[in-house]
Amino acid sequence: MISNAPFMPADPSERFAVIFRALQRSVADNGYRLKIHGP
């Protein structure tokens, strides 16, 4: 079975950084799409 999952680093701190960046990107994209300005 072939997985399309993105590469996840073995180091827990790097893994956290990858997950956090993806979350930031998602929140920013949704905010832009919904025209939410500000924090």
C-alpha positions as CSV (number, residue, x, y, z in Angstrom):
1,M,0.0,0.0,0.0
2,I,1.4,3.4,-1.0
3,S,0.8,6.3,1.4
4,N,0.5,9.9,0.4
5,A,1.3,11.1,3.9
6,P,4.0,13.9,4.1
7,F,7.4,13.1,5.4
8,M,7.5,13.3,9.2
9,P,10.9,13.7,10.9
10,A,11.9,11.3,13.6
11,D,13.0,14.0,16.1
12,P,9.9,15.0,18.3
13,S,10.8,18.7,18.2
14,E,11.1,18.7,14.4
15,R,7.8,16.8,14.2
16,F,6.1,19.4,16.4
17,A,7.5,22.2,14.2
18,V,6.1,20.5,11.0
19,I,2.7,20.0,12.6
20,F,2.6,23.6,14.0
21,R,3.6,25.1,10.6
22,A,0.8,23.1,8.9
23,L,-1.7,24.4,11.5
24,Q,-0.5,28.0,11.1
25,R,-0.9,27.7,7.3
26,S,-4.4,26.3,7.6
27,V,-5.5,29.0,10.0
28,A,-4.1,31.7,7.8
29,D,-5.6,30.3,4.6
30,N,-9.0,30.0,6.2
31,G,-8.8,33.5,7.6
32,Y,-7.9,34.9,4.2
33,R,-10.7,32.9,2.5
34,L,-13.3,34.2,5.1
35,K,-11.8,37.7,4.9
36,I,-11.1,37.8,8.7
37,H,-8.6,40.6,9.4
38,G,-6.6,40.8,12.6
39,P,-5.8,38.4,15.4
